[in-house]
Amino acid sequence: MEKDNLEIRCPRLGSPVPFTYCEKTGNEGQPCFKLMDCWWQHFDVGAYLRHRLTAAEYEAFLNKEPRPKISSLLDLIAQARRNSASDDSD
């Protein structure tokens, strides 16, 4: 099965995304924390990740807690303010 051609609707974005996006969209280029939840019906994503990641990376992926949504929102607000301030200084 060619994973590069697989595409599903992302519950976070609300639009279709390819597997390759989900595979690298997490923190620091790691898989999205919802990868297993979204793709388990399409193929054995756990086996794929065990093969692709080191044992330590796989363990960290399984045990990583997602950031609280409020924390992500606050970061986005701060980033927007910084961008707005830099736009105003031009």
Buried (B, 14 or more C-beta within 10 A) or exposed (E): EEBEEBBBEBEEEEEEBBBEEBBEBBEEEBBBBBBBEBBEEEEEBBEBBBEEBEEEBBEEBEEEEEEEEEEEEEEEEEEEEEEEEEEEEE
